[in-house]
């Protein structure tokens, strides 16, 4: 994407981050931005920020670790940590509810569209913080999908009839494609109505 914060790229007049916040906030009790670097660049969004607890640019697992550590030590018990990447503007508005409903005794519940696992669109038990710290800090684990594969994981399938709800933006051409997909979104009437507001 040419450098900088991908989540601050603009899609049809709104940043990807603003779109992610609008979808995620109604689904959770509280929302925090997991960040690396200076938090001042996100001040306008009015959300608390959480820096990686391990030094270095260690990727998404380090952000998940910081979130799990915060959830595990929160004053009130936290049943689940939900994670949402900010580069997928169409993720389902009922994502968390459906993941929790399918949880059973799973440690992690991930979304899946088609045959593709979406390990960052997921919910996590806070007790995983210790094991994840060991994997990232001592074992050099960096890939979310590899770490998830070793846990007790539940899966929830989401249809991708008109648009893959987890379509993510990794290149300028993806941003252009997303503009064309806004009217279709994930195919649900509620999302199509919301697009008119967004």
HUCORBEL-V28235 format. One record per pair of residues at least 12 apart in sequence whose C-alpha atoms are under 10 Angstrom apart, sorted by the first residue. I is the first residue (numbers start at 1). J is the second residue. D is the distance in whole Angstrom. If there is no record, write none. Layout:
((I	J	D) (I	J	D))
This chain:
((1	169	9) (1	170	6) (1	171	5) (1	172	6) (1	173	9) (1	174	10) (1	175	10) (2	171	8) (2	172	9) (5	17	10) (5	41	9) (6	86	8) (6	87	7) (6	169	8) (6	170	8) (6	171	9) (7	19	9) (7	20	9) (7	85	9) (7	86	6) (7	87	6) (7	88	9) (7	89	10) (7	169	9) (8	41	9) (8	42	9) (8	86	9) (8	87	9) (9	87	9) (9	169	10) (9	172	10) (9	175	9) (10	175	8) (11	89	9) (11	175	7) (11	176	8) (11	178	8) (11	179	7) (11	182	9) (12	175	9) (12	176	10) (12	178	9) (12	179	6) (12	180	10) (12	182	9) (12	198	8) (13	198	9) (14	198	8) (15	86	10) (15	87	10) (15	89	10) (16	85	10) (16	86	6) (16	87	6) (16	88	8) (16	89	6) (16	169	9) (16	175	10) (17	33	10) (17	42	9) (17	45	9) (17	85	9) (17	86	6) (17	87	8) (17	88	9) (17	89	8) (18	45	8) (18	86	9) (18	89	9) (18	198	10) (19	86	8) (19	87	9) (19	88	9) (19	89	6) (19	90	9) (19	91	10) (19	198	8) (20	84	8) (20	85	8) (20	86	5) (20	87	8) (20	88	7) (20	89	6) (20	90	8) (20	91	8) (21	33	9) (21	45	9) (21	47	9) (21	84	9) (21	86	8) (21	89	10) (22	89	10) (22	93	9) (22	198	9) (23	84	9) (23	89	8) (23	90	8) (23	91	7) (23	92	8) (23	93	6) (23	94	9) (23	95	9) (23	191	10) (24	82	9) (24	83	9) (24	84	7) (24	85	10) (24	86	10) (24	91	9) (24	92	9) (24	93	7) (24	94	9) (24	95	9) (24	96	9) (25	93	10) (26	93	8) (26	94	9) (26	96	10) (27	82	9) (27	92	10) (27	93	7) (27	94	7) (27	95	8) (27	96	6) (27	97	7) (28	80	10) (28	81	9) (28	82	8) (28	96	8) (28	97	9) (29	78	10) (30	47	9) (30	48	10) (30	81	10) (31	47	7) (31	48	8) (31	49	9) (31	81	10) (31	82	9) (31	83	10) (32	46	10) (32	47	6) (32	48	5) (32	49	5) (32	50	7) (32	67	9) (32	83	10) (33	45	10) (33	46	10) (33	47	7) (33	48	6) (33	49	5) (33	50	6) (33	51	9) (33	63	9) (33	67	9) (33	83	10) (33	84	10) (33	86	10) (34	48	9) (34	49	6) (34	50	5) (34	51	6) (34	52	7) (34	60	9) (34	62	9) (34	63	6) (34	64	8) (34	65	10) (34	66	8) (34	67	7) (34	83	10) (34	84	10) (34	85	10) (35	49	7) (35	50	6) (35	51	5) (35	52	7) (35	60	10) (35	62	10) (35	63	7) (35	66	10) (36	49	10) (36	50	8) (36	51	6) (36	52	6) (36	53	10) (36	55	10) (36	56	9) (36	57	8) (36	58	10) (36	59	9) (36	62	10) (36	63	8) (37	51	8) (37	52	9) (37	57	9) (38	51	9) (39	51	8) (50	63	8) (50	66	7) (50	67	7) (50	70	9) (51	63	7) (51	66	7) (51	67	9) (52	64	8) (52	65	8) (52	66	5) (52	67	8) (53	65	7) (53	66	5) (53	67	9) (53	69	9) (53	70	10) (53	133	9) (54	66	8) (54	133	9) (54	136	9) (54	137	7) (55	137	10) (58	136	8) (58	137	9) (58	140	9) (58	141	9) (58	142	7) (58	143	10) (59	136	10) (59	141	10) (59	142	7) (59	143	8) (59	144	9) (60	85	9) (60	120	8) (60	142	8) (60	143	8) (60	144	7) (61	120	9) (61	132	8) (61	133	9) (61	135	9) (61	136	7) (61	141	8) (61	142	6) (61	143	7) (61	144	6) (61	145	10) (61	147	9) (62	132	9) (62	133	8) (62	136	7) (62	137	9) (62	141	10) (62	142	8) (62	144	10) (63	83	10) (64	81	9) (64	82	9) (64	83	8) (64	120	9) (64	124	9) (64	129	9) (64	132	9) (64	133	10) (64	144	9) (65	126	9) (65	128	9) (65	129	6) (65	130	9) (65	131	9) (65	132	6) (65	133	7) (65	136	8) (66	129	8) (66	132	10) (66	133	9) (67	81	7) (67	82	9) (67	83	9) (67	124	10) (67	126	8) (67	129	9) (68	80	9) (68	81	7) (68	82	10) (68	124	8) (68	125	8) (68	126	5) (68	127	8) (68	128	7) (68	129	5) (68	130	9) (68	132	9) (68	133	10) (69	126	7) (69	127	9) (69	128	9) (69	129	5) (69	130	8) (69	132	10) (69	133	9) (70	126	8) (70	129	9) (71	124	10) (71	125	9) (71	126	6) (71	127	9) (71	129	9) (72	125	9) (72	126	5) (72	127	6) (72	128	9) (72	129	7) (72	130	9) (73	126	9) (73	127	10) (73	129	10) (74	126	10) (77	126	9) (78	125	8) (78	126	7) (78	127	10) (79	100	10) (79	123	10) (79	124	8) (79	125	6) (79	126	7) (79	127	9) (80	96	10) (80	100	8) (80	107	9) (80	108	9) (80	109	10) (80	122	10) (80	123	6) (80	124	5) (80	125	5) (80	126	6) (80	127	10) (81	96	10) (81	108	9) (81	122	8) (81	123	5) (81	124	5) (81	125	6) (81	126	7) (82	95	10) (82	96	7) (82	99	9) (82	100	10) (82	108	10) (82	109	9) (82	110	10) (82	120	9) (82	121	8) (82	122	6) (82	123	4) (82	124	6) (82	125	9) (83	96	9) (83	110	10) (83	119	9) (83	120	6) (83	121	6) (83	122	6) (83	123	6) (83	124	8) (84	96	10) (84	119	10) (84	120	6) (84	121	5) (84	122	7) (84	123	9) (85	118	10) (85	119	10) (85	120	6) (85	121	7) (85	122	10) (85	166	9) (85	168	9) (86	168	9) (86	169	9) (87	166	9) (87	167	8) (87	168	5) (87	169	5) (87	170	8) (87	175	10) (88	121	10) (88	164	10) (88	165	8) (88	166	6) (88	167	6) (88	168	4) (88	169	6) (88	170	9) (88	178	9) (89	165	8) (89	166	8) (89	167	7) (89	168	7) (89	169	8) (89	175	10) (89	178	8) (89	182	9) (89	185	9) (90	163	8) (90	164	8) (90	165	5) (90	166	6) (90	167	7) (90	168	8) (90	178	9) (90	181	9) (90	182	8) (90	184	10) (90	185	6) (90	186	6) (90	187	10) (90	191	9) (90	195	10) (91	121	8) (91	158	10) (91	164	9) (91	165	5) (91	166	5) (91	167	8) (91	168	9) (91	185	9) (91	186	8) (91	191	10) (92	121	10) (92	158	8) (92	165	6) (92	166	8) (92	185	9) (92	186	7) (92	188	9) (92	191	8) (93	165	10) (93	186	10) (93	188	10) (93	190	9) (93	191	8) (95	110	10) (95	111	8) (95	121	8) (95	122	8) (95	123	10) (95	156	9) (95	158	9) (96	109	10) (96	110	10) (96	111	10) (96	121	9) (96	122	8) (96	123	7) (98	111	9) (98	156	7) (98	157	9) (98	158	10) (99	111	7) (99	121	9) (99	122	7) (99	123	7) (99	154	8) (99	155	8) (99	156	6) (99	157	10) (100	122	9) (100	123	8) (100	124	10) (100	154	10) (100	156	10) (101	156	9) (102	154	7) (102	155	8) (102	156	7) (103	123	9) (103	124	10) (103	153	9) (103	154	6) (103	155	8) (103	156	9) (104	153	10) (104	154	8) (105	152	8) (105	153	9) (105	154	9) (106	123	10) (106	124	9) (106	125	8) (106	151	8) (106	152	5) (106	153	5) (106	154	6) (106	155	9) (107	123	8) (107	124	6) (107	125	5) (107	126	9) (107	127	9) (107	128	8) (107	148	9) (107	151	7) (107	152	5) (107	153	6) (107	154	8) (108	122	7) (108	123	6) (108	124	5) (108	125	6) (108	126	10) (108	128	9) (108	148	8) (108	151	7) (108	152	7) (108	153	5) (108	154	6) (108	155	9) (109	121	9) (109	122	5) (109	123	5) (109	124	7) (109	125	9) (109	148	10) (109	152	9) (109	153	5) (109	154	4) (109	155	6) (109	156	7) (110	122	4) (110	123	7) (110	124	9) (110	148	9) (110	153	7) (110	154	6) (110	155	5) (110	156	6) (110	157	9) (111	123	9) (111	154	9) (111	155	6) (111	156	5) (111	157	6) (111	158	7) (111	166	9) (112	155	7) (112	156	6) (112	157	5) (112	158	6) (112	159	9) (112	160	10) (112	165	10) (112	166	9) (113	156	8) (113	157	6) (113	158	5) (113	159	6) (113	160	6) (113	161	10) (113	164	7) (113	165	8) (113	166	7) (113	167	10) (114	157	7) (114	158	8) (114	159	7) (114	160	7) (114	161	10) (114	164	8) (115	157	9) (116	157	9) (116	166	10) (117	145	8) (117	155	8) (117	156	9) (117	157	9) (118	144	10) (118	145	8) (118	155	9) (118	156	10) (118	157	10) (118	166	8) (119	143	10) (119	144	7) (119	145	6) (119	146	10) (119	147	10) (119	148	7) (119	149	10) (119	153	10) (119	155	10) (120	144	7) (120	145	9) (120	148	10) (121	166	8) (122	153	10) (122	154	10) (122	155	9) (122	156	9) (123	153	10) (123	154	10) (124	153	9) (128	151	9) (131	147	10) (132	147	8) (132	148	10) (135	147	8) (158	186	10) (159	186	8) (159	187	9) (160	185	10) (160	186	7) (160	187	8) (161	184	10) (161	186	8) (161	187	7) (162	181	9) (162	184	7) (162	185	8) (162	186	6) (162	187	6) (162	188	10) (163	178	10) (163	181	7) (163	182	9) (163	184	7) (163	185	6) (163	186	5) (163	187	7) (164	181	10) (164	185	8) (164	186	7) (164	187	9) (165	185	7) (165	186	5) (165	187	9) (166	186	9) (167	181	10) (167	185	10) (167	186	10) (182	195	7) (182	196	9) (182	198	10) (183	195	7) (183	196	8))
